[in-house]
Amino acid sequence: MTKLFLSALFLIIGTIIVLNKSNGTPTERRINIVGYLCWGASAILLLMSLVITVPAGHVKVATLFGKVQDNNYREGLHIVNPLLAFTAFDLRQ
């Protein structure tokens, strides 16, 4: 959830910086580059919040706003809703 919040924050900051009216001086171009870097950081954080990994011998169960979801996530890489919270269970004996 933190990654999603930071992604939204960087997106807002980048948009404010890029949409700021400028007359093209070198300093203002550098500031625009910072805005584009904020957009890039936002995209990377959003992609990171969409992916989870489940280690071998574990299962993760998802909850959305306190309601347990029906499906569970076994070992491997999964693309998920970024709003889900996960609880890991160890299945090894």
Sine and cosine of phi, psi and omega as CSV:
sin_phi,cos_phi,sin_psi,cos_psi,sin_omega,cos_omega
0.00,0.00,-0.53,0.85,0.02,-1.00
-0.91,0.42,-0.65,0.76,0.02,-1.00
-0.88,0.47,-0.64,0.77,0.00,-1.00
-0.91,0.41,-0.66,0.75,0.04,-1.00
-0.90,0.43,-0.71,0.70,0.02,-1.00
-0.90,0.44,-0.60,0.80,0.04,-1.00
-0.88,0.47,-0.71,0.70,0.02,-1.00
-0.90,0.43,-0.63,0.78,0.01,-1.00
-0.90,0.44,-0.72,0.69,0.03,-1.00
-0.90,0.43,-0.59,0.81,0.03,-1.00
-0.90,0.44,-0.68,0.73,0.01,-1.00
-0.92,0.40,-0.72,0.70,-0.01,-1.00
-0.89,0.47,-0.71,0.70,0.01,-1.00
-0.88,0.48,-0.65,0.76,0.01,-1.00
-0.91,0.41,-0.67,0.75,0.03,-1.00
-0.88,0.47,-0.69,0.73,-0.03,-1.00
-0.92,0.40,-0.72,0.69,-0.07,-1.00
-0.94,0.35,-0.62,0.79,-0.04,-1.00
-0.99,0.15,-0.07,1.00,0.05,-1.00
-0.90,0.44,0.76,-0.65,-0.02,-1.00
-0.92,0.39,0.79,-0.61,-0.01,-1.00
-0.70,-0.71,0.41,-0.91,0.01,-1.00
-0.96,-0.27,0.21,0.98,0.18,-0.98
1.00,-0.02,0.31,0.95,0.06,-1.00
-0.95,0.32,0.38,-0.93,-0.02,-1.00
-0.84,0.54,-0.59,0.81,0.02,-1.00
-0.92,0.40,-0.66,0.75,0.00,-1.00
-0.93,0.37,-0.54,0.84,0.08,-1.00
-0.91,0.41,-0.63,0.78,0.04,-1.00
-0.91,0.42,-0.62,0.78,0.03,-1.00
-0.91,0.42,-0.62,0.78,0.07,-1.00
-0.88,0.47,-0.59,0.81,0.05,-1.00
-0.89,0.46,-0.62,0.78,0.06,-1.00
-0.88,0.47,-0.63,0.78,0.06,-1.00
-0.89,0.46,-0.68,0.73,0.04,-1.00
-0.92,0.39,-0.57,0.82,0.07,-1.00
-0.91,0.41,-0.58,0.81,0.08,-1.00
-0.90,0.44,-0.65,0.76,0.07,-1.00
-0.88,0.47,-0.67,0.74,0.02,-1.00
-0.89,0.45,-0.69,0.73,0.04,-1.00
-0.89,0.46,-0.62,0.79,0.04,-1.00
-0.89,0.46,-0.69,0.72,0.01,-1.00
-0.90,0.43,-0.67,0.74,0.00,-1.00
-0.90,0.43,-0.71,0.71,0.01,-1.00
-0.90,0.43,-0.60,0.80,0.04,-1.00
-0.91,0.42,-0.68,0.73,0.04,-1.00
-0.90,0.43,-0.59,0.80,0.03,-1.00
-0.92,0.38,-0.52,0.86,0.00,-1.00
-0.98,0.18,-0.19,0.98,0.01,-1.00
-1.00,0.03,-0.16,0.99,-0.12,-0.99
-0.85,-0.52,0.72,-0.70,0.15,-0.99
-0.80,-0.60,0.42,-0.91,0.13,-0.99
-0.86,-0.51,0.62,-0.78,0.05,-1.00
-0.90,-0.44,0.86,-0.50,-0.03,-1.00
-0.94,0.34,0.27,-0.96,0.00,-1.00
-0.88,0.48,0.67,-0.75,0.03,-1.00
0.99,0.15,0.19,0.98,-0.01,-1.00
-0.81,-0.59,0.31,-0.95,0.11,-0.99
-0.69,-0.72,0.62,-0.79,0.08,-1.00
-0.91,-0.42,0.67,-0.74,0.04,-1.00
-0.92,-0.40,0.71,-0.70,-0.08,-1.00
-0.99,-0.13,0.58,-0.82,0.16,-0.99
-0.80,-0.61,0.61,-0.79,0.04,-1.00
-0.83,-0.55,0.94,-0.33,-0.04,-1.00
0.81,0.58,0.65,0.76,0.07,-1.00
1.00,0.04,-0.12,0.99,0.01,-1.00
-0.99,-0.16,0.84,-0.55,-0.01,-1.00
-0.95,0.32,0.74,-0.67,0.01,-1.00
-0.99,0.16,0.43,-0.90,-0.06,-1.00
-0.95,0.33,-0.61,0.79,-0.07,-1.00
-1.00,0.04,0.47,-0.88,0.09,-1.00
-0.89,-0.45,0.27,-0.96,-0.06,-1.00
-0.91,-0.42,0.90,-0.44,0.01,-1.00
-1.00,0.06,-0.08,-1.00,-0.06,-1.00
-0.80,0.60,0.61,-0.79,0.09,-1.00
0.81,-0.58,-0.24,-0.97,-0.04,-1.00
-0.97,-0.23,0.74,-0.68,-0.06,-1.00
-0.72,-0.69,0.61,-0.79,0.14,-0.99
-0.99,-0.13,0.82,-0.58,-0.15,-0.99
-0.72,-0.69,0.17,-0.99,0.13,-0.99
-0.93,0.36,0.78,-0.62,-0.05,-1.00
-0.93,0.36,-0.20,0.98,0.01,-1.00
-1.00,0.07,-0.15,0.99,-0.02,-1.00
-0.96,0.28,0.59,-0.81,0.15,-0.99
-0.95,-0.31,0.58,-0.81,-0.12,-0.99
-0.86,-0.51,0.60,-0.80,0.13,-0.99
-0.87,-0.50,0.79,-0.61,-0.03,-1.00
-1.00,-0.10,0.66,-0.75,0.07,-1.00
-0.85,-0.52,0.70,-0.72,0.02,-1.00
-1.00,0.01,0.85,-0.53,-0.03,-1.00
-0.98,-0.22,0.03,1.00,-0.04,-1.00
-0.96,0.29,0.53,-0.85,0.02,-1.00
-0.94,-0.35,0.00,0.00,0.00,0.00
